């Protein structure tokens, strides 16, 4: 699965993981660091929104060594 770092404020370690590719977008798992615990959300992201986020720098692909372990 591909992982993308989410742009945030300060030293956040928020990221998004693509769970499944669909014809019109992706099922993604978004992991946000909320003061010491992980807030995990699974949702749909359209292809258009994904492309816009990449183009504007809101998300950027993470190398495999940078991935964070999540047991969810």
N, C-alpha and C positions, 0 to 999 in steps of 0.2 A: 504494500500500500504506500502511496506517495504521501509525504508530509509537507506542510507549508507553514512557515512561521507567520503569525499575525502581527501586524504593526500595532503597537500600543504605546502607553505612556511609561517612561522610565525603563526599568530592567525587567519587564514582563517576560514570561516564558510561555505565553499562549500560543497554541498551534492548532492546525486543522489537519485531519487525516481523511483522505478519500477512502470511503468504505466500498462504494460501488459506482461504476460508470453506467449511466442510463442514456437513452437516445437524446434527451433534451437537457441533460445536466448530470448532477452527481448527488449521491447520498454521502454526507460528510459528518464526521464526528469532530466537534469543536471542544477543545480542552482549554479552560481558563484557570489560571492560578488565582484563587480568591483567598488571600491572607493565610496561606498554609494548607489549604485543601483544594482539590480539583473540582471545578464545576464542569461537568461533561454534558454536552447537548448533541443529539443526533438530529439532522435536519436535511432538507433538500436544498441544493443550490443550483440555479439555472446555469447553463453554459455561458450565457451572456454576462451574468453577474460575475462568474468565475474569471472570465477573460478580462473584464473591467478591473477587478481586484488585482490581477497580475499586472496589467498595464499601468495602473496607478501606484503600484508598490505597496498596497495594503497587505498583500500576501506575497511571500517569496519562497521558492522551493528550498527545502532543507536537505542537506547531505545526510546520508544514512548515519554517520557518526554523531550528528547533532540531535537525532531523534530522542525523544523522551519516553521512558517506559511508563505505560499506563495499564493498570490491570482492571479494565472495565469492559 
